[in-house]
């Protein structure tokens, strides 16, 4: 069981979804930090510590939406998992898409988890709480 704070990178272009995720992680009292970017290009720049993210602290987990501007989420995932410096970072797809082709491509690209956002608000809150607990408390991170 982990006792270290977890830094999440939330890659979400929808402000309301991002706010819900961040608020529910906070409400669950999961010890963590959540940084957010709103498009795929910014996610890759953040992960690679490129301008304007040179001073960022590397995330422990990436929460990645699929439908993103500039570079879509599946392409971001593939670039992360093909990059020797980034591939150890767990990536969780957090999306509204329940399409078989999206799930298959994500798992073929070595996603660590694929989570479909529930439509029901209470279920969404519960899912985010459980997701936060899993990655912040139960998951054993690589050294």
Secondary structure, DSSP 4 states (H G I P E B T S, - for coil): ---S-EEEEEE-S-HHHHHHHHHHHHHTT--EEEEEESBHHHHHHHHTT-TT-TTPPPPSEEEE-SS-BSS-HHHHHHHHHT-TTTTTSEEEEEES---HHHHHHHHHTT-SEEEEPPSSHHHHHHHHHHHHHIIIIIPPPP-
